[in-house]
């Protein structure tokens, strides 16, 4: 195995080597002020755009409620919340103690 001069020493064979050109924890883009707000604004914009897209086409749902304005977005939101709640319940059911693998 050859040693790359650009890579400095790692602390252990299993650790990733550190590179001087690598980004430090202080320089990550989500740590900068305003980055999280920007992500939230983009998500809100995309959510509003997906609801407003209901005006651009004629719906032909199998059941009548599928033709309601914003039904697809509301259904997706409710399904996502239900998945999170189900995952929390499953976590309680499957969780092991802290010393399970010791």
C-alpha positions in Angstrom: 0.0 0.0 0.0 1.5 3.3 -1.0 1.3 6.4 1.1 -0.1 9.5 -0.6 1.9 12.6 0.5 -1.3 14.7 0.4 -2.9 12.6 3.1 -1.8 13.1 6.7 -1.8 10.3 9.2 -5.0 8.7 10.5 -5.3 7.7 14.1 -6.1 4.0 13.4 -6.1 1.7 10.4 -9.9 1.7 10.4 -10.2 5.5 10.5 -10.4 7.6 7.4 -7.2 9.5 6.7 -7.5 13.3 7.2 -6.6 15.5 4.3 -5.6 19.1 4.6 -8.0 20.0 1.8 -10.9 18.3 3.5 -13.7 20.4 4.9 -13.7 20.9 8.6 -16.8 20.7 10.8 -16.9 24.5 11.0 -17.1 24.9 7.2 -20.0 22.7 6.4 -22.8 24.5 4.5 -25.6 23.6 6.9 -23.6 25.1 9.8 -23.5 28.5 8.2 -26.2 31.0 9.4 -29.2 31.1 7.1 -28.5 27.8 5.3 -31.2 25.9 7.2 -33.7 28.8 6.5 -32.8 28.6 2.8 -33.6 24.8 2.8 -36.9 25.4 4.5 -37.8 28.2 2.1 -37.1 25.9 -0.8 -39.2 23.1 0.6 -42.1 25.5 1.3 -41.9 26.8 -2.2 -41.9 23.3 -3.7 -44.8 22.3 -1.5 -46.8 25.3 -2.6 -45.9 24.7 -6.2 -47.1 21.1 -6.0 -50.4 22.2 -4.6 -50.8 25.0 -7.2 -50.1 22.4 -9.9 -53.6 21.1 -9.4 -54.8 24.1 -11.4 -52.8 23.0 -14.5 -54.5 19.7 -15.4 -57.9 18.1 -15.3 -58.2 15.3 -12.8 -59.8 11.9 -13.5 -59.8 10.2 -10.1 -61.3 6.8 -9.5 -63.2 8.1 -6.5 -64.8 11.6 -6.2 -62.5 12.7 -3.3 -59.5 12.3 -5.6 -60.6 15.2 -7.6 -60.6 17.6 -4.6 -58.1 20.5 -4.8 -54.9 19.7 -3.0 -55.9 16.1 -2.2 -52.7 14.5 -3.5 -50.5 16.9 -1.4 -52.6 16.4 1.7 -52.6 12.6 1.2 -48.8 12.6 0.8 -48.4 14.7 4.0 -50.7 12.4 6.0 -49.0 9.3 4.7 -45.6 10.7 5.7 -46.8 11.6 9.2 -48.3 8.1 9.5 -45.0 6.5 8.5 -43.1 8.5 11.2 -45.6 7.6 13.9 -45.4 3.9 12.8 -41.6 4.0 12.8 -41.6 5.4 16.4 -44.0 2.6 17.5 -41.8 0.0 15.7 -38.7 1.4 17.4 -40.3 0.8 20.9 -41.2 -2.7 19.9 -37.8 -3.6 18.4 -35.4 -1.6 20.6 -32.7 -3.4 22.5 -31.0 -2.3 25.7 -27.7 -0.3 25.6 -25.7 -3.3 26.7 -27.3 -5.8 24.3 -24.1 -6.4 22.2 -21.7 -6.3 25.2 
